[in-house]
C-alpha cells in the first residue's frame, strides 16, 4: 500500500477568510466533499477559479477524486484552446463567466456554509499526481510539469520551517499572485491546507486593494512579486505593519527589497523556484546575495550538461534547473539569471535581468523591459536588442543617454519604443509573444 498524507491538517485555526467570515477547516471539508461528488469521471480538470477559496475547494475536490489539477499559465482564449485540445477528456471548474474553454464546465460557488464534516480527514497517496502546471510562456510555448502530492507536502513542510509560519496560528496570507501559478499555489493554498495559516479568498492586485486587505487582516504575511512591491511603494499610501513579506517570480533588486522592508515594517524573504522544481531555496536579499536551499534539498552539477540540478524530498529524481547557477556548496548558491536570458553580443556578455534592472532604475521610468532578438545562424550581423519602456516624462534619447552611463554600447536597445503600459500577467511576468506583437505594432507607429 502506498504511503499517504492527509488532505489537510485538522486543528482549530480557520482555513480561510471569505468576505468578513472565517471558514473552519471542517466547513471547508464539507464543501470539498460536496463538489467532489458532483465531478464527472475524468483523469483531470482545469482549475480556473479566480476566488482563492473556490480554487482551494476545487483543488482538494480534484485531488480527492484522484484527478489532476490542470493549471494553465493564463486565461487567454488561445492558450485554453491549445490545452483543451491536448486534454480532450478534461472538464473545467470555474467561478466566473468570462472563461472560454472547449471543455464541460462546472460552476464552483462554495461558501463554507455547509454543515461541518465530523469524520476523518481523507488520506491522499503521496505518489498521486496532484498538479500539472504549465510554464509561463515568457520564453516560448507553455510546457507541462507534474507534481505529486508527496512533493507538495514536502515543500510545504520545508517552507513552514524556513519562514516560521506556524508561530502565529491563523495568521492571514494576503497574496497578489493567482493560485494557478506554482508560487501562488505553494505559498497560499498549501500553506493553509498543510499548515496553520489562513488563506484570503480575494486576490488584491492594485495598491489600494492590497492596503485594505493588509489593514483588515492585521499582522499578515504578504505573498507578492517584485512588480507588485514596486507598484505599491510608488503609491502615496502608508502601509500597515506586516508580519513578513515573501517575494518571488523575478529577480528582486536589493534596493527595492530594502524599501519594501522599510515601507511595510517587515522582514522580506525572497524565494527561488521554478515550474520544473517548485520552490527549493530562499534568501534575505537585504543581507545576503547567496541562496540557501530548503532543508533536505541539495545541489549538484549534472555531468552530462554541466547545469545545476536539485534533489530532495520533493524530487527524488534530480531536476535540472533552468537558471545560470553557481553552486558554492551543496546548500548554497549564487544565481546569475535564467539560462535563456544570457546574452553574448559582439563577444560581450550580459543578462536580460541585469539590463532590465538598469533600465528600471532610471528616474522617470515606471516600467520597462529588454527583448533579445531570435537567434539567426544565417546572419553575420550583430543582433541588436530592443526595449519597451513606460516613461511618460522622458524622451527616447533621454532614456538612451541614461542607459549609456551604466551599460556597454552594444547592449543599447535599437529600437527603444515608449508605450503606455506593458502587458504583464497577474504574476508580473511578460509573455515573449505578446511583447513581440507589441513591439511590432507600436514600433511601426513610433
PyMOL commands that set and color helices and strands:
alter all, ss='L'
color gray80, all
select helices_A, chain A and resi 25-36+52-64+77-86+149-162+165-167+182-193+207-217+226-234+254-264+339-341+352-360+396-404+409-411+432-445
alter helices_A, ss='H'
color red, helices_A
select strands_A, chain A and resi 4-6+16-18+21-23+44-47+68-71+91-94+105-107+123-125+129-134+144-148+172-175+198-200+221-224+244-247+267-274+278-283+291-293+298-301+308-312+315-320+323-327+332-338+342-345+348-351+367-371+386-390+416-418
alter strands_A, ss='S'
color yellow, strands_A
deselect
rebuild
show_as cartoon
